[in-house]
């Protein structure tokens, strides 16, 4: 073959490979198997991608679609005002899994109890836990929002519909990820074999592999936290913030929507914090469908996720919508925050001992 044909052949092959690594193909490549379980997981991820496409399409035209924006007037189980887009996105996830035969239960931030798909239960032994539209307050100002998902196997019979078998540590997750609706729509996932990103190509209607085996730097310049809560924090968190204010090499970035803030940390390194407050030590973010899936990804990417005193993936929730403080990102940066918390706890213990002596 002459040089021109060799060059054309290479370009042709590269172009096809670039466009053909779809999400479903990648899952099967990861599992190196075509077993029925591998096929199920691949199909399940494709359903999540389909939900992402529906949501991305709705968001891209929200300002033009009648009744897409604004509030429903309802309050959800979290005590938050429900946006019309919250309802729409929640129903998208439900509809893409009905008649899928894959998922028996869906547990959502928007629903007090899990939604059961009885016809799937004898077959579909998976449960999807998800936050259909995280950061929805950003929708009305056209800033990035995201969906977060976690996949677990159904562990035993859920006889009374209480889904108590979901109250297990994040290490039981078999897949997790998020979809970031920004300038482009990016799906980031892991099935425990590294973290991989796919970018939606609207002209193909497919998520195409754009970044494989993402690794987060051990340290990064970004600290991401809502400093407006400074007055509510424990002294240890305040001391950490004073430290980064006084040392060169840090930059504050906070978008008010978890998925976008976390994606930046994945890409640039650093730490995201949503700590507890004196009044609400459990924090704001939910464990099972926000912190745990993100912690699963972060550990796969070489980072860490902590409550401040415990690895997020070791936390066992007492209820479906349990909340937890979240300190997540580069190993060194998460450890630095923890060192301030340990220092504070040590000082507090010394004060208690001193007062007793
Ligand atoms: P605050 C959005 O409501 C959310 O759940 C996350 O997406 C985000 O990280 C956090 O809350 C923002 O909370 O108190 O800073 O507005």
Boltz pocket constraint, residues with backbone or C-beta under 6 A from the ligand:
constraints:
  - pocket:
      binder: B
      contacts: [[A, 134], [A, 135], [A, 136], [A, 137], [A, 226], [A, 256], [A, 257], [A, 258], [A, 259], [A, 274], [A, 284], [A, 285]]
      max_distance: 6.0
